[in-house]
Amino acid sequence: MPDTNTLFLGPLLDPQIVALYQTAAGHGCGPADPLTLPLAEVRAAAERHHVFLNGDVPPMAEVRDVVADGPAGPLPLRLYRPEGQASEPLPVLVYFHGGGFVVNSVNTHDRLLRLLALHSGAVICAVSYSLAPERRFPHQHGEALAALHWVAREGAANGIDTGRIAVGGDSAGANLALSAALAARADGEPRVSFGLLLYGMFAHDFDTLSHRRFGNGRYGLTTERMRWYWRQYLGEGNAAAQEDPRAVPLLADLDGLPPMMLVAAELDCLRDDSLRLSERLALAGVPHGLEMCVGLPHSFATMTRLVDAADAAVVRAAQAVGRHLRA
């Protein structure tokens, strides 16, 4: 939780974000710091915090849990089918939640997932991938690919048009979405038509302008916390993993990727990860867009109930997914 006494030093946070932080603190349901508390306590606090953030959620025609075969056992998936859609198969967005590979779940992102389904007109296949440090890279990468292959193999039996598959995610989930798209491109299957990447965690690099400007905790996420998340995911001192493009997709050859939409938060220490990825995509000739959300911090996509600018940004992102999958 940022210090609300210093929120207005430097670039201004959206006032509704400030009110959200203060209200969450007043209700005792703010996020916990993994650098100072046991991991089990941090995860429980994250779930409580997102119960507060989710509130009343949009209805769906169907929300159903299924299980895919993962690289080391069952991989839970949750399918969100929006209301008001025809009965024919719908396109799908395979989505990976954020949380530094360490915290959060499909449940913490429930409202976001429903909004994406509602405004894209697509089924959302939300992936309950394993968390670090209990499981480390490359296990999550393997689970991301398993989810894609389940959709390609079993989607038709679940009301999904397997010819129209997109991938998406926020923060660490955007990392998994991009690495899955890269692997699918290399394998030639399944065909991914579009990618939605929200304030992604793409590079094991903390010497960027955005880390220097926004990584001190004033706006939520800190540089030190990002260092800790990467250590949990890759392992302590794992130099080989730090150079592996499956883990650090900003290092990958990006040629041949499908169109991408990148959404960055202005007041986010990870902002430059998205800016640098946009530059790399342009050099590779990959069609893409980049939206900079002014006045918003990391994780804003889970704040849509209380922050109008966050809600509008998620609606725009979902509509972009729908347009590309129906093109």
N, C-alpha and C positions, 0 to 999 in steps of 0.2 A: 504494500500500500504506500503510495507516495505521500510525502509530507504536505498536507493541504495548506500549511502555512506558507509554503514557498512555491505554490503551483504557478503563480503569475510572474515569477522572475524569468525573464527571457520570453520566447515566443508564447503566445497565449493559448492555453487549452480552451476548448469549447466549454462555455459555462455549465452546460448540462453534464459534462464529464466531471467537473469539479463537484457539482451537486451529487452525482452518483457516488463518487469516492466518499464524500462526507456522510451520505445516507447509509452506505454499506458499513462504514466504521461505526456509526451510531447504533446500528442493529447488530453489531458484533459478528458480521458475516463478510468481513474483508478477506482478501487473499493472505496467505501466510508466506513467510520468507523461507525458502528451502535452505538458505545458508545458515540459518540459526535454529531451526526446529527439526525434529525427526520427520523423515519422509512420509510415514503413515499419517502424521498429524497434518502435514502440508497437503496431502492428497484429500483428506477429509475436509479441510478448510476450502479447497478448490471446489469440491462438490457443493458445499453449503453456499459459497459465494455465487455459484452459477444457478442454484435454485432461486436466489434473490434476483439475479439478472434475467432469468428466463420468464418468470411470472406466468401470466396467462399466455398460452401459445396458440398459434393459428391451427384450426382443425385440418386434418388430412382425410382423404378418402380411405387410406389404409396406412398403418405403421406396423411392420411385421419383422420379427427377428428370424434370421436364417443362419446357417452355418456352412462355411466353405472349408475345404481341406487346406490348411496352412502348412508351412514348411516343417513344423514340428508338432502338429496336432490341430484341433479344431480352431477355426478363425471366425469369430462372431461378426455378422454383418447386420445392419438394420436398414430396411427398405422403407422409404417415405414416398407414398404416391399421392399427388395433390388432388384436391377436390375439383370438380368441374371439368375434368378431362374426359375425352371420349374413351371408349373401352378398348380401342386398338392399342397395340404396344407403343410405349412412350420411350423417347431417348433417356439416357441415364447419365448422371454425374456421379462418378465414384469419388467419395470425399473422405479426406483424412484430417482429423481434428488437430488443433495445435495444443501446445503445452510443453515444449522443449523436449519432447520424447519421454517425459518423466511424469507429468501430471495430466489431468483432464481425461475425458471419456466422451463417448457418443452422448451420454446424458448431459454433460456440461454444455454441449453444443446443440441441444435439442431445438431451441428456438431458431437458431441460425439455419439449421438443416431444413426446418419446415418453411422458413422464408425462401430459401433457395428453391425448394420444390414448388412452392406456390407461384413464384414470379418467373421461374424458368419454364414451367410446364413439363418438367422432366422428373423422372424417378430419381431420388437421391439414394445411393447405396453408401451408407456410412460404415466405415471400417473400424472395428475395435482392435487395433493393432496392439501388440505387446509393448509394455513400458520398460524403459531403462531405469535403473541399472540391472534389474533382474534379467532382462534380455538386452543385448547390445547389438549394434551394427555388426553384420549385415542382416540380422534376423528381421527387422522391420521392413527392410527393402524387399526381402523375400515374401513377406506377408502382403505388401502392396501389390506385387506381381500376382500373387495367388488370388487376391480380390479381383483384379482385372480379368484373370483367366476364368474365374467363376462366373463373372458377368457374361463373358463371351460364350461360355459353355452352357450355363443354366439360365441366362437372362430371358430367353424366349418363353420358357416355362413359367416365368415370373412377371409377365407383362412388360418386358423390356425389348426395345428394338436394338438388337446387338450390332446393327450397322451404324448406330449413332451413339458413340461412347465418348464422354468427356471425363477428365480428371480434375480434381480441385482440392484445395486445402488451405489452411491458414497456419502461418509460422512454421513449426516443425512439420505440420501436415502438408504445407506447400512444398517443402523439401521432398517429402515422400511422393507427392503427386508428380513433381518434375522428374524425379529419378525413375518413377514407374513409366512415365511417358518416354523417357530416353531408352529404357530397356525394351519397351514395346516397339519403338522405332528400330532398334538394333535387331530384334528377333523377327520383325515383320508381322507380328501379331501380339495381341489383338490390335486392330487399327483404332488409334485415338484421334478424335476429330478436333478437340479443343482442350485448352487448359486454363483454369482459373486459379491464380496464385495470389493469395492475400498476405501481405506483409511477411514474405517468406524468409526463412532461415537458410540461406543458400551458401554461406561461406564461413569457414573457420578463420575469421579475420576480424580483429577487434581494433585495428588501427585505421579507422575510417572517420570521416568528418562527423557522420551521424553518431557514432559511438562517443566521440569526444564531446559533442554538443548535448546529447540526450541520454547518455548512459549512466548518469550520476544518481538516478532514482527520482528525480524531480517529476518525471512523467510516467512513472510506473516501472517498466522493465529496465534492468540495469545491465551494464557491461559485465560486471562480476557474476551476475546470475547467468548470463549467457555463457561465460566461460565454464561455469559449473554444469550447465545443461550439456554442453558439448562433451565434457569429461564423462558424464554419466552415459552418454550415447556411444562414444567412441572408445572409452577406457582411458585410464591415465597414461599419458605419454605414448599413445599409439600413433606414431609418426606415419605409418603406412596408411592407416585409415584417414588421417588428415589430408592425405594426397589422393584419396580414392574418389573419383567423380561420382560414384554411386552414393557416397556419403556427403560429398561437397559438390553439388551439381554445378556450381558456378565454374568449376574446373573442366566440365565436360565439353565434348564436341557437340554443339547445338544444331548443326546442320540437319535439315529434314524434319524438324519438329513441326507439329501442327500449330495453327494460330493460337496465341496465348493472350490472356488479359492479366496484367499485373496491377495490383492495387497496393499502394504504399500509404503508410501513415506519416504525416509530416513530423510529428514529435515522437519519433521512434528510433531507438539506437540501431535497429535493423533497416532503417529506411534505405541506406546506401546499398544493401544487398539487392533490393529491387532495382535501384537505378543502374547498378553495374550489370545486372542480368539483362535489363533492357538494352544496354549498349552492346552486350554480347549477342543478343538475339538480332539486333539490327545488322551487326557485322556478318552474321550467319544467314541473313536474308529471310528470317522467320517473321511472318506477319504478326504483329502484336500491338497492344495498346498499353499505356501506362497511365493510371489515374493516381494523382497525389491528393490525399484527403487532408485538407488544411485544418489545423486545430485539433486533430485527433491523434491519440496515442496508439501504441501496440494493443492488440486484442480488441479493438473497438467493434469488430463484427459480432461479438457476443453481448454488446451493450445496446442493442437496437430498441429494446422496450423503453428505455429511458433517455436515449440520445437521438434526436431527430436526424442529425447529420449522418450518424452511423446507420440508421435505418435506411436513409435514402441511398447511401453508398452500396449497401447490400442489395437493395432492389435493383439498382443499375447493374451491378455485377451479375445478378441472377438473370436479368433480361438479356444481357450479352450472351450468357450461356444458351438461353433459349433461341436467340437469333442464329447463332452459329450452328446449333444442332438441327435447326430446321432449314438451313440454307440449301 
